[in-house]
């Protein structure tokens, strides 16, 4: 998953951040990728925290989508 801004020819940084579904609490595999400059900003940390608080796994996201229709 890519978070933030990655400029052209900028080095990419990969983070192994524990991410859990906010609905069913399942662990979600994967990494966060960001640009080197952006990953050192306060804006990145804020965006990452918001992402972790609102993340839904695919199953929960589909359930929510079906309930709306």
Residue, then its C-alpha position, 0 to 999 in steps of 0.5 A: x500500500x502506498x501512502x503519501x507522495x513519491x516524487x519522480x526518481x525519489x527513493x522509496x521507503x518500506x515500513x512493516x507496520x502492524x495493521x489490523x481491521x478496525x471491525x473484525x481485528x484481523x491482522x492485515x499482511x503487507x507493507x506501507x511504501x512512501x517516499x523518503x522525504x515524505x516519510x520523515x514529515x509530521x503529515x505522514x505520521x498523521x496520515x498513517x495513524x488515520x489509516x490505521x484507525x479506519x482500515x477495513x479488511x476486504x471482507x468487512x469492506x464488502x459487508x459494509x458495501x452490501x449493507x448500503x445497497 
